[in-house]
């Protein structure tokens, strides 16, 4: 064996040792120095330097072969290497020793390395945490059971200052301590505090952070008691308000319980507790509770009838229609700021206010901004009681009596077998038009559809003009073609909106039957413009609308109730005000006798008696007959003809 050279050489080290000879930089040499590690990164094992790597040109096959032989066994064991072409047959012994040895070896390991893979610490190089706002993070302190909770939290708080956090459900096990946080930025700072805090025993505190699901906690009696205690401190008696913002971070609960209001299994029991103890609650703050679907908040209307202020900002409500479940609340103040839905209206604030106010018409304040007072004419206010509706509205009692007698005679003839006598009821230059409801049009009633003058559907000017009936004869001729009818006089309402010496405008609504095989029930609305002519009045203009009755109208149609108010009833006002009585003409009396006899099947004598007792008021006479007939008080001779 050749004599060992006395020259010491250093192979490829980064700093430290003598300057590297360019001829030696791809080779390793031998050294008898004591095991250690210089500042340049070269690791020495026994009396020889251990191999380290740096950027260099691609070595030849022979050089690779020697490197593989040097690394094929674990560096902690002594390795005997056979003589190679570059060591002149000398035996190379590598003795592994110390921690630096492992680090160098771990850097040398690769996918194709012959070295056995060791267990690596997955937290040695923390992976950046996702900054998604909806993430939960579990913070683990290995060997945290050795240190008091106050010590751990105080040092973590100090390290991430000025930020702070609330540790949720801090737990200590036989191996570690752990807790949860719900903020991505806080979790990232906690992760960076790993090995940055020195404990009293000289070790550095390890901090492991990983994203995951939020903690779980079951609702039980003990938790309900703690909830009551926490809510007691959050209730403001002066304003009758309860602050449940960020409730899962409440210090009264976070140590032992997790109460996320975004979970229905927690939200509903909390609302039940509040409703039991504060049923008259007026303001509720649910900001920052990670609420996304707020369907369950629909119970607020039934649980808190006096609720006027609701804050649900800083949550995760994405669409404006997601607040529809609570639109029945009579809110005066609402906070939505901080939800993703608000970002869609950043440049369209007017549309945002309009969309919210469409659901809450009485809203006065939105996101802390005072809104203009709403226009309330189309908003039902339960606090303001409207006066009861009246079947008759007139301002002039004398005009009402004239209108009542005119309409009695008109509808009596209209329901008769011949409508030709109505020629005297229309002005020579009268005008008539008719419309029908769309639902009626869908049924295609043959008697009305072709004459429907609906200006929304009819754009043809010539046809519009053609559908107007101008003149007495065309009007009565058209009316005569309408199917035979029978009107329910007890269903009539009358409004006398205008009454002057030269004109009266009368609007009449009610029900009638078409006397066909089906006896179809219809609703009508007729507006008459009546002008004086000779000793009486005639129709100058008429508009007729026909539709379908409501369910309630259909139920009450032709019901023999005597106390129903007819079109001849007294107007609204003091009960002692009576309109002047005007004796009808003999012709009108005769027509009334005929009509009452036809409808009641009584003979002319008893029909006259009935009309005379009610002062020739046809509606009252018919109602009286129906009432007496119902109780069997009409004598048999009244029907003998």
Backbone torsions as a table, in degrees:
resi	resn	phi	psi	omega
1	UNK	NA	128.3	-177.9
2	UNK	-62.5	156.0	-178.8
3	UNK	-68.5	136.0	-177.3
4	UNK	-69.7	132.1	179.9
5	UNK	-69.7	144.2	179.4
6	UNK	-85.1	-11.2	179.9
7	UNK	-73.2	129.4	178.2
8	UNK	-92.9	140.5	178.7
9	UNK	-131.7	150.1	176.6
10	UNK	-116.5	132.3	-175.3
11	UNK	-101.5	121.0	166.9
12	UNK	51.6	21.7	-178.7
13	UNK	-72.4	151.4	177.0
14	UNK	-94.3	96.5	-177.4
15	UNK	78.1	166.3	177.4
16	UNK	74.4	153.7	-179.3
17	UNK	72.6	-179.2	-179.2
18	UNK	-75.4	164.5	177.2
19	UNK	-59.7	143.4	-175.5
20	UNK	-77.6	130.3	174.5
21	UNK	-75.9	129.2	-179.1
22	UNK	-56.7	-28.8	-179.8
23	UNK	-75.1	-17.1	-175.6
24	UNK	-107.6	-3.3	-168.8
25	UNK	-66.1	-20.0	178.6
26	UNK	-100.6	14.0	-177.7
27	UNK	-129.4	157.7	174.7
28	UNK	-108.8	148.1	-179.0
29	UNK	-116.4	-163.5	-177.6
30	UNK	-124.4	148.7	-180.0
31	UNK	-149.8	141.5	-179.6
32	UNK	-99.7	15.3	-178.7
33	UNK	-71.1	160.9	-177.4
34	UNK	-70.3	147.0	-178.5
35	UNK	-56.1	135.4	178.4
36	UNK	-179.3	-173.6	-178.2
37	UNK	-138.9	123.1	178.7
38	UNK	-86.0	172.8	-175.9
39	UNK	-71.5	-16.4	-178.4
40	UNK	-81.6	-7.8	176.3
41	UNK	105.3	-5.2	179.0
42	UNK	-76.8	129.8	-177.8
43	UNK	-103.3	128.6	-178.7
44	UNK	-106.1	133.9	-179.7
45	UNK	-119.7	119.8	-176.7
46	UNK	62.9	-126.8	179.4
47	UNK	-100.3	9.4	-174.7
48	UNK	-127.7	146.1	177.5
49	UNK	-74.4	138.7	174.9
50	UNK	-82.7	153.6	-176.1
51	UNK	-70.5	137.3	166.7
52	UNK	-132.5	162.9	-171.2
53	UNK	-114.9	151.2	169.4
54	UNK	-150.1	169.8	-177.8
55	UNK	-62.3	133.1	-178.7
56	UNK	-158.8	172.5	178.8
57	UNK	-71.6	161.1	-176.9
58	UNK	-66.8	119.3	-179.1
59	UNK	-73.7	163.5	178.4
60	UNK	-78.2	174.8	-177.9
61	UNK	-62.2	-36.5	-177.9
62	UNK	-65.7	-39.1	-180.0
63	UNK	-67.6	-40.5	177.6
64	UNK	-60.0	-39.5	-177.4
65	UNK	-62.1	-41.7	-179.9
66	UNK	-69.7	-35.4	177.9
67	UNK	-65.6	-41.8	179.6
68	UNK	-63.0	-40.0	179.0
69	UNK	-64.4	-35.4	-178.8
70	UNK	-71.4	-25.3	-172.9
71	UNK	-108.4	5.0	-171.5
72	UNK	-78.3	-11.9	176.8
73	UNK	-119.2	163.4	178.9
74	UNK	-63.8	138.2	-173.5
75	UNK	-75.6	-13.5	177.8
76	UNK	-75.0	-15.7	179.7
77	UNK	-100.2	154.2	175.0
78	UNK	-73.0	135.1	-176.5
79	UNK	-123.0	128.5	173.6
80	UNK	-99.7	127.4	-178.1
81	UNK	-115.4	134.0	178.9
82	UNK	-68.4	162.6	-179.7
83	UNK	-65.2	138.8	176.3
84	UNK	-117.2	-179.3	-176.8
85	UNK	-70.1	-22.7	-175.0
86	UNK	-100.2	-6.3	179.9
87	UNK	-113.6	12.5	175.2
88	UNK	56.4	37.4	175.3
89	UNK	79.9	3.7	-179.0
90	UNK	-76.3	149.0	178.6
91	UNK	-88.3	133.2	-178.2
92	UNK	-108.3	125.8	178.7
93	UNK	-117.9	123.3	177.4
94	UNK	-108.9	124.7	178.8
95	UNK	-112.1	118.4	179.6
96	UNK	-81.8	138.1	-179.9
97	UNK	-163.3	135.4	173.2
98	UNK	92.1	165.6	-177.2
99	UNK	-73.2	-34.2	-179.7
100	UNK	-61.3	-29.8	175.9
101	UNK	-56.5	-44.3	-177.9
102	UNK	-67.9	-38.7	-177.8
103	UNK	-65.9	-40.9	179.6
104	UNK	-66.1	-40.9	-179.8
105	UNK	-64.6	-39.1	-178.5
106	UNK	-65.8	-31.3	177.2
107	UNK	-72.8	-26.2	-179.6
108	UNK	-81.7	-16.3	-177.0
109	UNK	-72.5	140.5	174.9
110	UNK	-138.8	-175.1	-178.5
111	UNK	-63.4	-35.6	-178.0
112	UNK	-103.7	13.2	-177.8
113	UNK	-71.2	143.2	177.2
114	UNK	-76.6	-11.0	-179.1
115	UNK	-69.9	142.0	177.8
116	UNK	-67.8	142.6	-179.2
117	UNK	-77.0	131.3	177.4
118	UNK	-98.9	160.4	176.5
119	UNK	-66.8	120.7	-179.6
120	UNK	-98.7	154.8	178.5
121	UNK	-85.9	114.2	-174.9
122	UNK	-70.4	-14.3	-179.4
123	UNK	-98.4	4.0	-176.6
124	UNK	-65.2	-32.6	176.1
125	UNK	-124.9	90.8	-174.8
126	UNK	-58.5	133.2	175.9
127	UNK	-82.5	134.5	179.4
128	UNK	-55.5	137.0	-177.7
129	UNK	-77.7	147.3	173.4
130	UNK	-66.8	139.3	-176.8
131	UNK	-97.4	23.8	177.2
132	UNK	-65.1	132.9	-174.8
133	UNK	-70.7	-16.9	-176.8
134	UNK	-95.0	16.1	-176.9
135	UNK	-92.5	150.9	170.7
136	UNK	-113.0	150.0	-175.0
137	UNK	-132.8	136.2	175.2
138	UNK	-103.0	125.0	-180.0
139	UNK	-104.4	122.3	-177.8
140	UNK	-116.3	134.4	177.3
141	UNK	-112.8	98.6	177.1
142	UNK	-58.0	137.4	-176.1
143	UNK	60.4	23.1	-179.4
144	UNK	-68.7	-15.0	178.9
145	UNK	-67.9	-15.9	-178.7
146	UNK	-78.3	-16.1	-171.3
147	UNK	-118.8	145.2	177.4
148	UNK	-62.9	148.6	179.7
149	UNK	-57.2	-41.7	-178.0
150	UNK	-63.5	-37.4	179.9
151	UNK	-65.5	-45.6	-178.3
152	UNK	-63.5	-50.5	-175.9
153	UNK	-68.3	-37.6	-179.4
154	UNK	-63.2	-41.8	179.8
155	UNK	-70.6	-38.0	177.4
156	UNK	-65.6	-41.1	178.3
157	UNK	-62.6	-43.3	-179.0
158	UNK	-64.4	-35.2	-176.3
159	UNK	-72.9	-36.1	-177.0
160	UNK	-96.1	3.3	179.5
161	UNK	-53.5	145.4	9.7
162	UNK	-83.3	0.7	176.4
163	UNK	-69.9	159.6	177.3
164	UNK	-142.8	171.0	-179.6
165	UNK	-154.2	162.8	175.3
166	UNK	-111.6	113.5	178.6
167	UNK	-73.0	123.7	-177.8
168	UNK	-97.1	125.4	176.9
169	UNK	53.0	63.7	176.6
170	UNK	-69.1	122.8	-177.8
171	UNK	-130.6	145.8	178.1
172	UNK	-119.8	128.2	177.4
173	UNK	-115.7	-173.7	-177.8
174	UNK	-70.8	-13.9	-176.4
175	UNK	-120.1	-24.1	-170.7
176	UNK	-158.1	174.3	169.6
177	UNK	-122.6	148.2	-176.6
178	UNK	-150.1	157.7	173.5
179	UNK	-159.3	174.1	-177.1
180	UNK	-118.5	148.3	169.6
181	UNK	-130.6	157.4	-175.3
182	UNK	-118.4	17.2	-177.2
183	UNK	-124.2	126.8	-175.2
184	UNK	-67.2	-41.0	-179.2
185	UNK	-64.9	-41.3	177.5
186	UNK	-63.9	-42.9	179.6
187	UNK	-61.5	-38.0	179.9
188	UNK	-66.3	-40.0	178.2
189	UNK	-68.4	-37.2	176.8
190	UNK	-64.8	-36.8	178.5
191	UNK	-64.2	-36.5	-179.5
192	UNK	-73.2	-13.1	178.4
193	UNK	-82.9	1.7	179.7
194	UNK	-59.6	127.6	179.0
195	UNK	62.2	22.8	179.2
196	UNK	-107.3	-7.7	-177.6
197	UNK	-115.7	123.7	-179.2
198	UNK	-94.1	129.3	-179.1
199	UNK	-85.1	174.2	-178.4
200	UNK	-66.4	-26.3	-178.8
201	UNK	-92.2	13.0	173.9
202	UNK	90.0	-4.2	178.3
203	UNK	-89.6	163.1	176.4
204	UNK	-101.9	136.8	-175.8
205	UNK	-73.6	123.8	177.4
206	UNK	-90.1	138.6	-179.0
207	UNK	-129.5	117.2	179.8
208	UNK	-111.0	129.5	-178.5
209	UNK	-127.2	130.5	176.3
210	UNK	-143.6	142.3	177.8
211	UNK	-73.9	154.5	178.9
212	UNK	-178.4	-166.2	-179.5
213	UNK	-77.4	154.6	177.4
214	UNK	-67.2	161.3	179.2
215	UNK	-66.9	165.0	179.4
216	UNK	-115.8	149.5	179.5
217	UNK	-156.6	129.9	-178.4
218	UNK	-90.7	140.9	177.6
219	UNK	-75.5	127.8	177.1
220	UNK	-143.5	179.8	-176.4
221	UNK	-63.5	-39.5	179.5
222	UNK	-62.8	-40.8	179.4
223	UNK	-67.6	-37.7	178.3
224	UNK	-61.5	-38.1	178.0
225	UNK	-65.6	-40.6	177.5
226	UNK	-66.6	-35.5	176.8
227	UNK	-62.0	-42.6	179.4
228	UNK	-61.5	-42.3	179.5
229	UNK	-63.8	-42.1	-179.8
230	UNK	-66.4	-41.2	-178.4
231	UNK	-71.4	-28.7	177.5
232	UNK	-60.4	-40.2	179.5
233	UNK	-74.2	-17.4	-178.8
234	UNK	-97.9	-0.8	-177.7
235	UNK	-93.8	131.7	178.4
236	UNK	-106.8	110.1	-175.9
237	UNK	-66.9	-38.3	-174.8
238	UNK	-59.9	-41.9	-178.6
239	UNK	-103.6	3.0	-179.4
240	UNK	53.2	47.8	-174.8
241	UNK	-124.3	147.7	178.7
242	UNK	-123.7	124.6	-178.9
243	UNK	-100.8	105.1	176.7
244	UNK	-110.2	24.5	-179.7
245	UNK	-66.5	138.0	179.4
246	UNK	46.8	50.9	-171.5
247	UNK	-66.8	-29.5	-179.4
248	UNK	-70.2	-11.8	178.1
249	UNK	-102.3	10.8	-178.7
250	UNK	-62.8	126.1	-179.1
251	UNK	-61.0	-24.6	178.7
252	UNK	-70.1	-18.8	-174.5
253	UNK	-117.5	-33.3	-166.2
254	UNK	-60.2	-29.4	-178.2
255	UNK	-63.7	-40.2	-172.7
256	UNK	-117.5	-23.3	-173.4
257	UNK	-131.1	153.4	175.8
258	UNK	-121.5	114.7	-175.7
259	UNK	-122.2	80.3	179.0
260	UNK	-83.0	118.0	-178.7
261	UNK	-74.1	-10.2	176.3
262	UNK	-76.4	-6.1	174.8
263	UNK	-101.0	123.6	-178.3
264	UNK	-55.2	-33.3	-178.4
265	UNK	-65.4	-17.5	174.7
266	UNK	-102.6	-38.2	-176.7
267	UNK	-62.8	-46.8	-174.3
268	UNK	-65.4	-45.4	175.9
269	UNK	-60.9	-36.0	178.4
270	UNK	-63.6	-45.4	179.0
271	UNK	-65.4	-34.2	177.1
272	UNK	-64.4	-41.5	178.8
273	UNK	-63.7	-43.1	-180.0
274	UNK	-64.3	-43.7	-178.8
275	UNK	-64.4	-32.6	180.0
276	UNK	-69.8	-39.7	-173.7
277	UNK	-100.2	-24.5	-179.9
278	UNK	-132.9	66.0	-176.7
279	UNK	-67.5	-22.3	-179.2
280	UNK	-97.3	27.0	-178.8
281	UNK	-56.8	137.0	-178.3
282	UNK	-111.1	-22.9	-178.1
283	UNK	-140.0	136.1	-178.4
284	UNK	-136.7	129.5	-179.7
285	UNK	-112.4	115.6	178.3
286	UNK	-119.0	26.9	-179.8
287	UNK	-62.3	146.9	169.5
288	UNK	64.4	31.8	179.5
289	UNK	-106.0	14.4	178.2
290	UNK	59.2	32.1	179.1
291	UNK	-71.9	136.0	178.3
292	UNK	-122.3	-59.5	174.5
293	UNK	-99.2	118.9	-175.2
294	UNK	-109.2	28.1	179.3
295	UNK	-57.7	-37.4	-176.7
296	UNK	-67.3	-18.2	178.9
297	UNK	-72.1	-3.8	176.1
298	UNK	-62.4	-19.6	179.6
299	UNK	-73.1	-10.6	-179.9
300	UNK	-60.9	-33.3	-177.9
301	UNK	-65.0	-40.2	-178.5
302	UNK	-82.8	-27.9	-177.1
303	UNK	-86.8	-31.6	-175.7
304	UNK	-132.1	87.3	-177.0
305	UNK	-68.9	-23.6	-177.2
306	UNK	-96.4	7.9	-176.8
307	UNK	-66.9	122.5	-179.0
308	UNK	-121.6	-20.2	-176.5
309	UNK	-126.2	128.0	179.8
310	UNK	-138.3	127.1	175.5
311	UNK	-113.2	118.7	175.3
312	UNK	-130.8	37.3	179.1
313	UNK	-79.0	170.4	177.7
314	UNK	54.8	37.2	174.8
315	UNK	-114.2	-153.8	-174.2
316	UNK	-125.0	36.2	178.9
317	UNK	-79.1	119.1	-170.5
318	UNK	-98.4	-30.1	-176.2
319	UNK	-123.6	148.8	-177.8
320	UNK	-66.5	-30.1	-179.1
321	UNK	-74.0	-7.3	177.1
322	UNK	-73.0	-14.0	177.6
323	UNK	-91.8	2.3	179.4
324	UNK	-58.8	-34.7	179.4
325	UNK	-59.2	-18.5	-178.8
326	UNK	-111.6	12.1	-175.3
327	UNK	-70.1	-14.5	177.6
328	UNK	-79.2	-8.9	177.2
329	UNK	-69.9	140.0	179.7
330	UNK	-90.2	69.1	-174.1
331	UNK	-82.9	143.4	171.9
332	UNK	-106.8	-20.8	178.3
333	UNK	-141.1	135.7	-179.2
334	UNK	-141.2	139.6	174.3
335	UNK	-121.1	120.5	177.1
336	UNK	-119.6	-6.7	-175.6
337	UNK	-55.6	137.7	179.9
338	UNK	98.5	-5.0	175.0
339	UNK	-91.2	151.0	-179.9
340	UNK	-57.9	-27.8	-178.5
341	UNK	-62.1	-29.7	-178.1
342	UNK	-67.8	-26.9	179.6
343	UNK	-65.6	-23.1	-179.9
344	UNK	-76.2	-12.0	-177.1
345	UNK	-119.3	20.7	-176.0
346	UNK	-59.5	-39.6	179.8
347	UNK	-100.5	7.2	-177.9
348	UNK	-134.5	59.1	-175.3
349	UNK	-62.1	-35.3	-179.9
350	UNK	-63.6	-41.7	178.5
351	UNK	-65.9	-36.4	178.4
352	UNK	-62.3	-49.2	179.0
353	UNK	-62.2	-41.3	-179.4
354	UNK	-64.5	-41.1	-179.1
355	UNK	-65.9	-38.7	179.7
356	UNK	-72.9	-41.8	-177.2
357	UNK	-71.6	-21.2	174.2
358	UNK	-62.8	-30.9	179.9
359	UNK	-92.4	-25.4	179.7
360	UNK	-130.1	82.0	-172.9
361	UNK	-61.8	-26.2	-175.7
362	UNK	-93.9	8.4	-175.0
363	UNK	-64.3	131.4	-179.8
364	UNK	-110.0	-21.4	-178.2
365	UNK	-142.4	130.4	179.9
366	UNK	-130.0	122.8	-179.8
367	UNK	53.6	37.1	177.6
368	UNK	82.8	-1.5	-178.8
369	UNK	-102.5	130.5	179.0
370	UNK	-74.1	129.9	-179.8
371	UNK	-97.7	155.8	172.8
372	UNK	-60.4	146.4	-179.5
373	UNK	-61.2	137.8	-176.9
374	UNK	-72.2	153.9	172.7
375	UNK	-82.9	118.8	-167.5
376	UNK	-100.1	5.6	-175.0
377	UNK	-66.8	-23.1	-179.8
378	UNK	-109.1	16.0	179.5
379	UNK	-115.6	122.2	178.6
380	UNK	-70.2	126.1	179.4
381	UNK	-113.4	111.2	-177.6
382	UNK	-69.3	-19.8	179.3
383	UNK	-74.3	-21.3	179.6
384	UNK	-107.6	118.3	-178.9
385	UNK	-89.6	122.0	177.5
386	UNK	-76.8	149.4	176.8
387	UNK	-64.9	152.9	179.8
388	UNK	-64.2	145.8	179.9
389	UNK	-69.0	151.5	-179.5
390	UNK	-119.2	141.5	-179.8
391	UNK	-77.4	-17.8	-179.9
392	UNK	-134.2	130.1	173.9
393	UNK	-127.7	117.2	177.6
394	UNK	-142.1	151.4	176.7
395	UNK	-105.4	-15.9	-176.9
396	UNK	-127.1	107.9	-178.4
397	UNK	-58.0	-36.6	-180.0
398	UNK	-65.7	-41.3	178.3
399	UNK	-65.2	-33.4	179.6
400	UNK	-64.3	-42.2	-179.3
401	UNK	-63.8	-40.7	178.0
402	UNK	-63.8	-45.3	-178.9
403	UNK	-64.6	-38.6	-179.1
404	UNK	-64.1	-46.3	-180.0
405	UNK	-65.5	-38.4	179.3
406	UNK	-62.7	-44.8	-177.6
407	UNK	-70.1	-35.4	177.0
408	UNK	-59.3	-47.2	-179.6
409	UNK	-66.6	-38.5	-177.3
410	UNK	-63.1	-51.0	-175.5
411	UNK	-73.8	-24.9	175.3
412	UNK	-64.6	-41.4	178.0
413	UNK	-73.5	-37.6	-178.1
414	UNK	-61.0	-34.7	-179.2
415	UNK	-88.5	0.2	-179.4
416	UNK	-81.2	178.4	-178.4
417	UNK	-69.6	-29.6	-179.6
418	UNK	-125.8	132.1	179.0
419	UNK	-102.2	8.4	-179.9
420	UNK	-61.9	-33.4	178.1
421	UNK	-60.6	-14.0	178.6
422	UNK	-71.2	-4.3	175.3
423	UNK	-58.7	-33.2	179.5
424	UNK	-76.7	-13.2	-177.5
425	UNK	-87.9	-11.3	-176.8
426	UNK	-111.9	147.6	176.9
427	UNK	-72.7	156.1	-178.2
428	UNK	-60.6	-33.6	-179.9
429	UNK	-110.3	37.2	-178.2
430	UNK	-69.0	162.3	-179.5
431	UNK	-134.2	138.8	-176.7
432	UNK	-139.5	140.4	174.2
433	UNK	-144.8	158.5	-177.2
434	UNK	-138.6	141.6	173.1
435	UNK	-129.4	158.4	176.7
436	UNK	-131.1	153.7	179.9
437	UNK	-69.9	153.8	-179.0
438	UNK	-63.6	-36.1	178.4
439	UNK	-66.3	-31.1	177.0
440	UNK	-73.5	-33.9	178.9
441	UNK	-66.4	-33.1	179.7
442	UNK	-64.0	-31.0	178.5
443	UNK	-79.7	-9.4	177.3
444	UNK	52.2	61.4	174.9
445	UNK	-70.7	123.4	-172.8
446	UNK	-63.4	-27.7	-175.8
447	UNK	-78.5	-12.4	-173.5
448	UNK	-125.0	-32.9	-167.3
449	UNK	-58.5	-42.3	-176.1
450	UNK	-69.4	-18.0	-177.8
451	UNK	-108.6	15.5	-178.3
452	UNK	-74.2	116.4	-179.1
453	UNK	-105.8	61.6	178.5
454	UNK	-85.6	110.7	-173.9
455	UNK	-68.7	-20.1	176.6
456	UNK	-73.2	-26.3	-176.9
457	UNK	-106.0	-13.1	-173.4
458	UNK	-111.7	109.2	-178.8
459	UNK	-102.2	-12.3	-178.7
460	UNK	-76.9	114.5	-177.0
461	UNK	-63.9	-40.0	-179.5
462	UNK	-64.6	-39.9	179.9
463	UNK	-70.7	-35.1	175.1
464	UNK	-58.7	-45.0	-179.1
465	UNK	-67.7	-37.3	-178.2
466	UNK	-67.3	-33.9	-178.3
467	UNK	-76.5	-9.0	173.3
468	UNK	-79.0	130.3	177.3
469	UNK	-96.0	112.6	-175.6
470	UNK	-111.9	122.7	179.3
471	UNK	104.3	154.0	-175.1
472	UNK	-60.0	-48.3	-175.2
473	UNK	-66.1	-49.3	177.9
474	UNK	-59.1	-36.1	-178.7
475	UNK	-66.4	-52.1	-177.5
476	UNK	-67.4	-34.6	177.3
477	UNK	-61.6	-42.0	178.6
478	UNK	-68.2	-43.1	-179.4
479	UNK	-61.1	-35.0	-179.1
480	UNK	-67.5	-22.2	-180.0
481	UNK	-83.9	-13.1	176.6
482	UNK	-66.7	139.5	-178.3
483	UNK	-53.6	150.2	177.7
484	UNK	-55.4	143.2	-173.8
485	UNK	-133.5	164.4	170.1
486	UNK	-140.9	115.4	-175.8
487	UNK	-87.9	144.1	174.9
488	UNK	-91.1	98.7	-174.4
489	UNK	-64.1	-28.0	179.8
490	UNK	-72.8	-12.1	179.1
491	UNK	-92.9	-1.9	-173.7
492	UNK	-72.0	144.7	164.7
493	UNK	-124.9	153.3	-178.1
494	UNK	-141.8	131.8	172.8
495	UNK	-119.9	125.2	176.7
496	UNK	-107.2	86.0	-170.9
497	UNK	-77.5	-25.1	-179.5
498	UNK	-143.0	131.5	178.6
499	UNK	-143.3	108.4	175.9
500	UNK	-127.0	179.5	179.1
501	UNK	-69.0	-21.5	-176.3
502	UNK	-109.6	-6.0	-174.7
503	UNK	-163.6	147.5	168.7
504	UNK	-134.8	138.2	175.6
505	UNK	-114.4	120.1	-175.3
506	UNK	-122.1	131.8	174.8
507	UNK	-116.4	125.6	-177.7
508	UNK	-124.0	133.8	173.8
509	UNK	-125.5	157.9	178.9
510	UNK	170.9	-165.9	-177.8
511	UNK	-122.0	152.7	173.3
512	UNK	-149.9	159.5	175.3
513	UNK	-106.9	141.4	169.1
514	UNK	-87.8	121.1	-174.5
515	UNK	-80.4	65.8	174.9
516	UNK	-114.6	-166.0	-177.4
517	UNK	-65.3	-33.0	-178.1
518	UNK	-90.3	-15.9	-175.0
519	UNK	48.4	58.7	-177.4
520	UNK	-66.8	134.6	179.6
521	UNK	-91.6	132.1	-179.3
522	UNK	-126.6	157.2	171.8
523	UNK	-107.1	145.7	179.2
524	UNK	-136.8	156.7	173.2
525	UNK	-139.8	117.9	-176.7
526	UNK	-124.9	131.5	176.9
527	UNK	-115.5	122.6	-178.8
528	UNK	-111.9	137.3	166.9
529	UNK	-107.3	110.5	-173.3
530	UNK	-107.7	134.7	178.3
531	UNK	-126.2	150.5	177.6
532	UNK	-69.5	143.4	176.9
533	UNK	-149.9	120.5	-177.6
534	UNK	62.8	-128.3	179.2
535	UNK	-93.4	1.5	-177.5
536	UNK	-134.5	-149.1	-178.4
537	UNK	-134.4	157.3	176.6
538	UNK	-143.6	164.9	-175.7
539	UNK	-88.4	121.6	178.3
540	UNK	-92.7	-31.8	-178.8
541	UNK	-150.9	141.8	179.1
542	UNK	-144.4	139.3	174.4
543	UNK	-127.7	125.8	-176.8
544	UNK	-115.1	129.2	175.0
545	UNK	-122.6	132.6	-178.1
546	UNK	-121.1	133.8	179.1
547	UNK	-146.4	-167.6	178.8
548	UNK	-98.0	145.6	179.0
549	UNK	-76.3	159.9	173.0
550	UNK	-76.5	169.4	179.0
551	UNK	-61.7	-39.7	-179.9
552	UNK	-68.1	-41.7	177.6
553	UNK	-63.1	-40.5	179.4
554	UNK	-65.1	-34.4	-179.7
555	UNK	-70.0	-36.0	-176.9
556	UNK	-92.1	-3.2	-174.9
557	UNK	-61.0	133.8	176.3
558	UNK	56.0	32.6	175.9
559	UNK	-82.2	127.8	-176.0
560	UNK	-78.4	66.9	178.9
561	UNK	-105.3	117.7	-171.9
562	UNK	-74.6	-23.9	-174.5
563	UNK	-87.2	5.0	174.1
564	UNK	-67.5	142.0	-177.9
565	UNK	-82.0	131.0	179.5
566	UNK	-97.7	176.6	-176.9
567	UNK	-67.3	-12.7	-179.8
568	UNK	-98.9	7.1	-179.3
569	UNK	-68.8	162.8	-176.5
570	UNK	-69.4	151.1	-180.0
571	UNK	-71.2	170.6	178.6
572	UNK	-65.4	141.3	-179.5
573	UNK	143.3	-168.4	-179.8
574	UNK	-60.5	141.5	-175.8
575	UNK	-69.2	-19.2	-178.0
576	UNK	-85.1	-1.4	177.8
577	UNK	-88.0	117.2	-178.5
578	UNK	-117.3	135.3	177.3
579	UNK	-68.7	150.9	178.3
580	UNK	-64.7	140.8	-178.8
581	UNK	-85.1	130.8	178.1
582	UNK	-118.0	121.4	-179.4
583	UNK	-69.5	123.1	178.8
584	UNK	-70.4	159.4	179.2
585	UNK	-71.8	164.4	-179.7
586	UNK	-62.5	-33.8	179.6
587	UNK	-65.2	-41.9	-180.0
588	UNK	-67.1	-39.3	178.9
589	UNK	-62.4	-40.9	-179.9
590	UNK	-63.7	-43.0	179.6
591	UNK	-64.1	-37.8	178.0
592	UNK	-64.8	-41.3	179.1
593	UNK	-59.9	-45.9	-178.4
594	UNK	-63.5	-45.7	-177.8
595	UNK	-65.4	-42.9	-179.0
596	UNK	-67.4	-37.0	178.4
597	UNK	-65.5	-38.0	179.5
598	UNK	-68.4	-39.5	-175.8
599	UNK	-80.3	-27.8	-177.2
600	UNK	-105.7	-13.7	-177.1
601	UNK	68.0	14.5	174.5
602	UNK	-81.8	158.1	176.9
603	UNK	-75.5	173.0	-174.9
604	UNK	-64.0	-36.1	-177.6
605	UNK	-64.3	-50.9	-178.8
606	UNK	-70.2	-29.7	175.4
607	UNK	-65.1	-40.5	178.2
608	UNK	-64.4	-44.8	179.5
609	UNK	-57.9	-41.8	-178.3
610	UNK	-64.0	-42.0	-179.1
611	UNK	-70.7	-38.2	-179.4
612	UNK	-66.1	-34.6	-179.1
613	UNK	-67.3	-24.0	179.4
614	UNK	-110.1	20.6	176.7
615	UNK	58.4	44.5	175.0
616	UNK	58.5	37.7	172.9
617	UNK	-98.5	106.5	-170.8
618	UNK	-61.1	-44.4	-177.7
619	UNK	-63.2	-42.8	179.2
620	UNK	-66.8	-35.5	178.3
621	UNK	-64.6	-43.6	179.7
622	UNK	-66.5	-41.0	178.6
623	UNK	-65.0	-39.5	179.0
624	UNK	-64.6	-42.8	178.2
625	UNK	-59.8	-46.6	-178.2
626	UNK	-61.4	-38.1	179.4
627	UNK	-67.6	-47.2	179.4
628	UNK	-65.9	-38.6	-179.6
629	UNK	-65.9	-35.3	179.3
630	UNK	-62.5	-36.1	-178.5
631	UNK	-95.7	9.1	177.1
632	UNK	68.1	31.9	-176.2
633	UNK	-102.7	4.6	175.9
634	UNK	-90.6	120.6	-176.8
635	UNK	-66.9	152.8	-178.5
636	UNK	-61.4	-31.7	-177.4
637	UNK	-66.2	-14.0	178.6
638	UNK	-69.7	-18.5	-178.2
639	UNK	-104.2	4.3	178.6
640	UNK	-85.2	125.0	-177.9
641	UNK	-116.3	NA	NA
